[in-house]
Amino acid sequence: MQNHDLVTAVNEVPDADPETIRAIIRTMKPGESVSLRVLRGTETLDFRVTAAAWDPKHMVRRLGAGGGQGVPAAGAAGGAASGAPSAAAKAQTKEQLRTDLAAARAEIAALEKQMRQKDPVRDAIRPKAQTAPKTGGQ
């Protein structure tokens, strides 16, 4: 499957909504399979998908990594044949993470600055602080 594929049927049941698809996938055990009918552009494709055991390394992509078309082969990110990344690849990944983190911090700072700016529309709809009612002096 690829990004932007539209699932139109699960186990030959048409019009499966996203929650139904999630429910079916949640109940699957490793080794079980499900059939999917997918619309890709104008083409209809049928797939048989087999569930694998959950492995966290397949669930996380490096920040800034592309959309990916499945799980990369071992060593695809410049690592050794064993799948372990080299020291140079680790250093490059750390540097990329630092760059991504700096960019994220800068974006957060810009958003915080924007939120602090005077905005008449936001001020008009934001409820004003209520003062506590004064009680009689008895």
C-alpha positions in Angstrom: 0.0 0.0 0.0 1.0 3.6 -0.5 0.2 7.0 1.0 -3.2 8.3 -0.2 -4.5 4.8 -0.9 -8.2 4.7 0.0 -9.5 1.5 1.6 -12.9 0.8 0.1 -13.5 -2.8 1.5 -12.2 -5.0 4.3 -12.7 -8.8 4.1 -15.0 -8.1 1.1 -17.3 -5.9 3.2 -17.8 -2.7 1.2 -17.9 0.8 2.7 -15.9 0.0 5.8 -15.5 3.1 7.9 -12.2 4.0 9.6 -13.4 2.8 13.0 -14.4 -0.6 11.6 -11.1 -1.0 9.9 -9.3 -0.1 13.2 -11.4 -2.5 15.2 -10.6 -5.4 12.8 -6.9 -4.6 12.9 -6.9 -4.3 16.7 -8.3 -7.9 17.0 -5.8 -9.5 14.6 -3.1 -11.7 16.0 0.4 -12.0 14.4 0.1 -14.3 11.4 -3.6 -13.6 10.7 -4.5 -11.9 7.5 -7.1 -9.6 6.1 -8.1 -8.6 2.6 -8.3 -5.0 1.6 -9.7 -3.4 -1.5 -8.0 -0.1 -2.2 -8.6 2.7 -4.6 -5.4 4.3 -5.8 -6.2 7.2 -8.1 -8.6 5.5 -10.6 -7.3 2.0 -10.1 -8.8 -0.6 -7.8 -6.3 -3.0 -6.1 -6.8 -6.0 -3.9 -4.3 -6.7 -1.1 -3.9 -9.5 1.4 -2.2 -8.1 4.5 -0.7 -10.3 7.2 -0.3 -9.0 10.7 3.2 -9.0 12.2 4.1 -8.8 15.8 4.4 -5.2 17.1 7.9 -3.9 16.9 8.4 -0.3 18.1 11.4 0.3 15.7 8.9 0.0 12.8 6.5 2.4 14.3 8.7 5.5 14.6 10.3 7.6 11.8 13.0 10.1 12.4 11.6 13.6 12.6 11.7 15.1 9.1 11.8 11.7 7.4 9.6 11.3 4.4 6.2 9.5 4.2 7.9 6.2 3.5 6.5 3.3 1.5 6.7 0.6 4.1 9.5 -0.6 6.3 13.0 0.0 5.0 15.4 -2.9 4.6 18.0 -3.5 7.3 20.9 -1.1 6.7 18.9 1.1 4.4 19.8 4.2 6.4 23.5 3.7 5.9 24.0 1.2 8.6 26.1 -2.0 8.5 24.7 -5.2 6.9 23.5 -6.3 10.4 21.1 -3.3 10.4 23.0 -1.5 13.1 23.8 2.1 12.1 27.4 3.2 11.8 29.0 5.8 14.1 28.8 8.3 11.2 25.1 7.6 10.7 24.5 8.0 14.4 26.3 11.3 14.5 24.4 12.5 11.4 21.1 11.4 13.0 22.0 13.3 16.2 22.9 16.4 14.2 19.6 16.2 12.2 17.6 15.8 15.5 19.4 18.9 16.9 18.5 20.9 13.8 14.9 19.7 13.9 14.7 20.5 17.6 16.1 24.0 17.0 13.6 24.6 14.2 10.7 23.3 16.4 11.7 25.6 19.3 11.9 28.6 16.9 8.4 27.8 15.6 7.1 27.5 19.1 8.6 30.8 20.1 7.0 32.5 17.0 3.6 31.0 17.9 3.9 32.1 21.5 4.8 35.7 20.3 1.8 35.6 18.0 -0.5 34.5 20.8 0.8 37.4 23.1 0.0 40.0 20.4 -3.1 42.2 20.9 -6.0 40.7 18.9 -9.3 42.6 19.0 -11.3 39.6 17.7 -9.9 37.3 20.3 -10.3 39.9 23.1 -14.0 40.4 22.0 -14.8 36.7 22.4 -12.7 35.9 25.4 -14.7 36.1 28.6 -13.7 38.9 30.9 -12.6 38.1 34.4 -15.5 38.4 36.9 -15.0 40.3 40.1 -16.2 38.7 43.3 -19.5 40.2 44.5 -19.2 42.3 47.6 -21.0 41.1 50.7 -22.8 43.2 53.2 -20.8 44.3 56.2 -22.8 42.5 59.0 
